[in-house]
C-alpha cells in the first residue's frame, strides 16, 4: 500500500545522464495561509496534485509516538463526502495513481492523474484537509494496518532495526531519538480525542504546501484552488522548541541486538548540521565519494579488492534539525567488526589530510548532476522537490540552485568538512549483533 520513508534503501540513488533544465514555477497564498506552487509542463497530458504537511514524527507527543505516520494511513479512510474505503478506489478508477510517505520532519500525499482529472485531484486533497472522518472505526482499522507494517518492515525483517539503533543512541533529548513508526503501546493507549486534537493542531492549511505540476492552465488552476481550498479554516500556528543535543566529544560505544540476522554489522554514526546548511551538501559529496556506487572508494577497497565486506555504505540522511551521517559495513568471512571500522576510518583520515584527486572530484560533480537531473525528470519528481525545498529548506528556488551549490564546493572544502565533523571522538559506534539465545 502506501510506503513510508523508513528504509536506508531510500537514501541510495540511480543516476541518469542529461542536462539540468531550469524549473519554472509560480507561487501564491490563500487567505487561510495555504501556500500554493504551480509548475506548468504541457509536454504530456499528466498532472500531479500533492500536499506536504509540516508535521512528522518529531512532532509527536513523546508519550504518543507514531501519530504522524499513523495519520499518513488514517487520512485515506474517507471524508464527509467520500465513503469509507472509497478514497483509494476513486483514484485508480479515474486512471490515477497515488502514494503517501512520512519522515521525521513532514508528511507527503500525492496523486497522479490524466490532466483532465485535475479538478478531481484538488477535490480529494481538499476533502482530506477540510473534513476527513476521524472515528473509532478508522482508528481501529489503521491500528491493525500499522501493526502489520511494523511486523513486516521492522520486527521480522533482517536489519530492520538499523534506523532505530541509530536514533536511540545518537540522540538523547531531541525527538529524532524515537522510532518514526512509533511504539504500538502508545497507539493502543491513545483516545479518539487525542487523534482529533493532533489533526486539528497539525493539518491546517497554514501548515502545508499544495503543489500542482504538469499539464495545466495556470489561471484556471488558480481559480480551482481557490474554489476548493478557500473554505478550509486556518489552523493554529505550530510552535516548536525542541531541546538541543550536547555535542559528542568522546566516542560512544554500544551494542544493538536483532533476532532476524546471522551476520553482524558495524555502524559508526555522527550527528551533523541540518540539511539546509552548506555543510550538509558537502557531506553529501563525502558520502558519495566513499560509497556512491561500485566504483566508489570503500566498495572497491573493502568489497572488491580486500574481500573484507559483503556490503559497505556511507550515507548522509537529510533531516531539518540534525543530519545523520552513518558508516555501515557487513563482514565477509572471518573479518571482525573492528577491522571493518578501521578500514573505513583509514579512508576518512585520508580525506581529512589530503585533497581528493581532480579526477575523483569531477566524477563527483558528474554524479551529482545526474542525480539532480534525475530527481526533476518527471512531474512527480518536480512536485516533490518543490514541496521539499519550500517546506524543509525554506527556499523553493533551491530546485534551480542546488546543483550550482554542489558545483561551488571545492576539494579543500571537502577536506575541511571531513576534518571538522568526522573524527572518531564525535560519533557513536554500534555493534549490530544477532540477538542472543534467551533460553
C-alpha positions in Angstrom: 0.0 0.0 0.0 1.4 3.4 0.9 5.1 3.3 1.6 6.9 5.3 4.3 10.4 6.8 4.3 11.5 4.1 6.7 14.3 2.4 4.8 18.0 3.1 4.3 17.4 1.9 0.7 15.7 5.2 0.0 19.0 7.0 0.7 20.5 5.5 -2.4 20.1 6.9 -5.9 20.4 5.9 -9.6 22.0 8.5 -12.0 20.8 9.3 -15.5 22.8 11.4 -18.0 21.0 14.5 -19.0 21.3 18.3 -18.8 19.8 20.3 -16.0 16.9 22.5 -17.0 15.5 25.4 -15.1 12.2 24.6 -13.4 9.7 27.4 -13.8 7.1 27.8 -11.1 4.6 30.3 -9.7 3.6 30.8 -6.1 0.6 32.3 -4.3 -1.1 32.2 -0.9 -4.7 31.9 0.1 -6.1 33.9 3.0 -6.1 30.9 5.2 -2.3 30.5 4.9 -2.2 27.7 2.4 0.9 28.2 0.2 0.4 27.0 -3.4 3.1 26.3 -6.0 2.3 25.6 -9.7 4.6 24.2 -12.3 3.3 24.1 -15.9 4.6 21.4 -18.3 2.4 20.7 -21.2 4.6 18.1 -22.9 2.4 15.2 -21.6 -1.2 15.0 -20.5 -0.4 14.3 -16.9 -0.9 16.3 -13.7 0.1 15.7 -10.1 -1.6 17.2 -7.1 0.3 16.9 -3.9 0.3 18.3 -0.4 3.2 18.3 2.0 2.3 18.9 5.7 4.8 20.4 8.0 4.3 17.5 10.5 6.5 14.5 11.0 7.4 12.0 13.7 9.4 14.6 15.6 6.1 16.5 16.3 4.5 13.6 18.1 3.9 13.7 21.8 6.7 11.6 23.3 4.1 9.5 25.1 2.2 9.1 21.8 4.9 8.3 19.3 3.8 7.2 15.8 0.9 9.7 15.4 2.4 11.3 12.2 2.9 8.0 10.5 -0.5 6.8 11.7 -2.2 9.8 10.1 -0.5 9.0 6.8 -2.8 6.0 6.8 -5.8 7.4 8.6 -6.4 10.3 6.2 -7.2 7.8 3.5 -10.1 6.5 5.5 -12.7 8.9 3.9 -14.4 12.2 4.5 -17.9 13.7 4.9 -18.2 13.3 1.1 -16.1 10.2 0.5 -17.4 6.9 1.9 -15.0 4.8 4.0 -12.6 2.9 1.7 -13.6 4.8 -1.4 -10.7 7.2 -1.4 -8.3 4.6 -2.8 -10.9 3.3 -5.2 -11.7 6.7 -6.8 -8.2 7.4 -7.9 -7.4 4.2 -10.0 -11.0 4.2 -11.3 -10.1 7.6 -12.9 -6.8 6.5 -14.4 -4.7 7.7 -11.5 -2.1 6.5 -9.0 -1.3 7.7 -5.5 1.0 7.4 -2.6 2.0 8.9 0.7 5.0 8.8 3.0 6.2 10.1 6.3 9.5 11.2 7.6 10.7 12.7 10.9 10.0 16.1 9.5 7.0 16.0 7.2 4.1 14.0 5.6 3.5 13.9 1.9 0.5 12.9 -0.1 0.2 12.9 -3.9 -2.0 11.8 -6.8 -1.0 11.5 -10.5 -3.9 11.8 -13.0 -4.6 12.3 -16.6 -4.6 16.1 -16.9 -8.4 16.2 -17.5 -8.8 14.9 -13.9 -7.0 17.9 -12.2 -10.2 19.0 -10.5 -10.7 15.6 -9.1 -7.2 15.6 -7.6 -7.8 19.0 -6.0 -11.2 17.9 -4.6 -9.6 14.8 -3.0 -6.9 16.8 -1.3 -9.4 19.5 -0.1 -11.6 16.8 1.4 -8.6 15.4 3.3 -7.9 18.9 4.6 -11.4 20.2 5.1 -13.4 17.5 6.8 -11.9 14.0 7.0 -13.8 11.4 9.0 -11.7 10.6 12.1 -13.7 8.0 14.1 -13.0 4.9 16.2 -13.7 2.5 13.3 -11.0 4.2 11.2 -8.6 4.3 14.1 -9.1 0.6 14.9 -8.7 -0.4 11.2 -5.5 1.6 10.7 -4.1 0.4 14.0 -4.0 -3.1 12.6 -2.6 -1.9 9.3 0.3 -0.1 11.1 1.0 -3.1 13.3 1.3 -5.3 10.2 3.6 -2.8 8.6 5.7 -2.8 11.7 5.9 -6.6 11.7 6.9 -6.8 8.0 9.2 -3.8 7.8 10.9 -3.9 11.2 10.1 -6.8 13.6 10.6 -9.6 11.2 13.0 -8.0 8.7 16.7 -8.6 8.8 18.4 -5.3 9.8 15.0 -3.7 10.2 16.2 -2.1 13.4 19.1 -0.1 11.9 17.4 3.3 12.0 16.1 2.6 15.5 19.6 1.6 16.6 21.0 4.9 15.2 18.2 7.1 16.5 18.1 5.9 20.1 21.8 6.1 20.5 22.7 9.2 18.6 20.0 11.4 20.1 19.3 11.8 23.8 16.8 14.7 24.1 15.7 15.6 20.5 12.6 13.6 19.3 14.7 12.2 16.4 15.6 9.6 19.1 12.2 7.9 18.7 11.1 5.5 16.0 9.3 7.0 13.1 6.7 4.3 13.2 6.3 4.8 16.9 5.5 2.4 19.8 2.5 0.3 19.4 1.5 0.6 23.0 1.3 4.4 22.5 -1.1 3.9 19.6 -3.1 1.3 21.6 -3.5 3.7 24.5 -4.4 6.8 22.5 -8.0 8.0 22.7 -10.1 9.2 19.8 -10.0 12.7 21.3 -6.2 12.7 21.2 -6.2 11.7 17.5 -8.7 14.5 16.7 -6.6 17.1 18.7 -3.5 16.0 16.8 -5.3 16.5 13.5 -6.6 20.0 14.4 -3.2 21.1 15.5 -1.1 19.9 12.6 -3.2 19.6 9.4 -4.4 23.2 8.8 -3.7 24.9 5.5 -1.2 27.3 7.1 0.9 24.2 8.0 1.0 22.9 4.4 2.1 23.5 0.9 0.0 22.5 -2.1 1.8 21.6 -5.4 0.2 21.3 -8.8 2.5 20.2 -11.6 2.1 19.1 -15.1 -0.3 19.8 -18.0 -2.2 22.7 -16.6 -3.5 26.2 -17.4 -2.3 28.3 -14.6 -5.1 30.8 -14.4 -7.8 28.1 -14.5 -5.8 26.1 -11.9 -5.5 29.1 -9.6 -9.3 29.5 -9.7 -9.9 25.8 -9.0 -7.5 26.0 -6.0 -9.5 28.9 -4.6 -12.8 27.1 -5.2 -11.7 24.0 -3.4 -9.5 25.4 -0.6 -10.7 28.8 0.3 -13.3 27.4 2.8 -10.7 25.5 4.7 -10.2 27.2 8.1 -6.8 28.3 9.2 -5.3 26.1 11.9 -3.3 27.2 14.9 0.3 28.2 14.4 2.7 25.3 15.1 5.4 26.3 17.5 8.5 24.1 18.1 11.0 24.4 20.8 13.0 21.1 20.8 15.9 20.6 23.2 19.3 20.9 21.7 21.7 18.0 21.8 25.0 18.3 23.6 27.9 17.8 21.1 29.6 14.4 21.2 33.2 14.8 22.3 34.2 11.3 23.2 33.4 8.1 21.3 30.3 6.3 22.5 30.4 2.5 22.1 27.2 0.5 22.3 25.5 -2.7 21.1 22.1 -3.4 19.5 20.6 -6.9 19.0 18.5 -8.1 16.1 16.8 -11.5 16.3 16.5 -11.7 12.5 20.2 -11.7 11.5 23.1 -14.1 11.5 25.8 -11.7 10.2 26.7 -8.8 12.5 27.3 -5.3 11.3 29.2 -2.3 12.4 27.7 1.2 12.4 29.6 4.5 13.1 27.2 7.4 13.1 27.6 11.2 13.5 25.1 13.9 14.4 25.7 16.8 12.0 24.2 20.2 10.8 20.7 20.1 9.3 20.0 19.5 5.7 19.6 23.2 4.6 23.2 24.1 5.6 26.0 24.3 3.1 28.0 21.8 5.2 25.2 19.2 4.7 25.7 19.5 1.0 29.5 19.0 1.4 28.7 15.9 3.5 26.5 14.6 0.7 29.6 14.7 -1.6 31.7 13.0 1.1 29.2 10.1 1.4 29.0 9.7 -2.3 32.8 9.7 -2.7 33.1 7.0 -0.1 30.3 4.7 -1.3 28.4 6.1 -4.2 28.3 3.0 -6.4 30.6 0.0 -7.1 33.4 2.3 -8.3 33.5 4.2 -5.0 36.5 4.2 -2.6 35.0 1.9 0.1 33.3 -0.5 -2.2 36.4 -1.0 -4.4 38.7 -1.4 -1.4 36.7 -3.5 1.1 34.3 -5.5 -1.2 36.2 -5.9 -4.5 39.9 -5.9 -3.6 40.3 -6.9 0.0 37.2 -9.1 0.2 36.5 -7.9 3.8 32.9 -6.8 3.4 29.7 -8.1 1.9 28.3 -4.6 1.9 29.7 -1.2 2.8 28.0 2.2 2.8 28.4 5.8 3.9 25.1 7.7 4.0 24.1 11.3 4.8 20.5 11.2 6.0 18.8 14.6 5.5 16.8 16.0 8.4 15.8 19.5 9.3 17.4 19.9 12.7 20.3 17.4 12.5 21.5 15.3 9.7 22.7 11.8 10.4 25.9 10.6 8.8 26.5 6.9 9.1 29.1 4.4 8.1 27.9 0.8 7.7 29.6 -2.5 6.9 28.8 -6.2 6.8 31.8 -8.5 7.3 32.8 -11.2 4.8 34.3 -14.5 6.1 36.2 -14.1 9.3 36.7 -10.3 9.1 35.9 -8.8 12.5 33.9 -5.6 13.0 36.9 -3.7 14.4 38.8 -4.3 11.1 35.9 -3.0 9.1 35.7 0.2 11.1 39.5 0.7 10.9 39.4 0.3 7.1 36.6 2.9 6.8 38.4 5.2 9.1 41.5 5.0 7.1 39.8 6.4 4.0 38.2 9.2 6.0 41.6 10.1 7.5 43.0 10.4 4.0 40.2 12.8 3.2 41.0 14.9 6.3 44.6 15.4 5.3 44.7 15.1 1.5 42.7 16.5 -1.3 40.8 14.0 -3.3 42.1 13.8 -6.8 40.9 16.1 -9.6 39.5 13.1 -11.4 37.5 11.9 -8.4 36.2 15.4 -7.9 35.0 15.6 -11.5 33.4 12.2 -11.1 31.6 13.5 -8.0 30.3 16.5 -9.9 29.0 14.3 -12.7 27.3 12.0 -10.2 25.5 14.9 -8.6 24.4 16.4 -11.9 23.0 13.1 -12.9 21.2 12.7 -9.5 19.9 16.2 -9.6 18.6 15.9 -13.2 17.0 12.5 -12.4 15.1 13.9 -9.4 13.5 16.5 -11.7 13.0 14.4 -14.8 9.2 13.9 -14.2 6.4 16.0 -12.8 6.3 13.6 -9.9 9.9 14.4 -9.0 9.5 18.1 -9.6 6.4 18.3 -7.4 8.3 16.5 -4.6 11.3 18.8 -5.0 9.2 22.0 -5.0 7.5 20.9 -1.8 10.6 19.8 -0.1 12.7 22.9 -0.9 9.8 25.2 0.1 8.9 23.4 3.4 12.1 21.9 4.7 14.8 24.2 3.2 12.7 27.5 3.2 13.9 28.2 -0.3 11.8 26.9 -3.1 14.2 28.2 -5.8 16.8 25.8 -4.5 15.3 23.4 -7.0 17.3 25.5 -9.5 20.3 26.5 -7.4 21.2 23.3 -5.5 23.3 22.0 -8.4 25.2 25.2 -8.5 25.8 24.9 -4.8 27.4 21.4 -5.3 29.5 22.8 -8.2 30.8 25.5 -5.9 32.1 23.1 -3.3 35.9 22.8 -3.6 38.2 19.9 -2.9 39.6 22.0 0.0 36.2 22.4 1.5 35.6 18.6 1.3 38.8 18.1 3.2 38.0 20.7 5.8 34.4 19.5 6.5 35.6 15.9 6.8 38.2 17.0 9.3 35.7 19.1 11.3 32.9 16.6 11.6 34.1 13.0 11.0 36.6 12.3 13.8 36.1 9.1 15.9 35.6 11.1 19.1 32.4 12.7 17.6 30.5 9.6 16.9 28.5 6.6 18.3 29.9 3.2 17.3 27.2 0.5 17.3 27.9 -3.2 17.1 24.7 -4.5 15.4 24.6 -8.1 16.5 22.5 -11.3 16.3 20.2 -11.5 19.3 21.5 -13.8 22.0 19.7 -17.0 22.7 17.3 -16.2 25.6 16.9 -19.8 26.6 
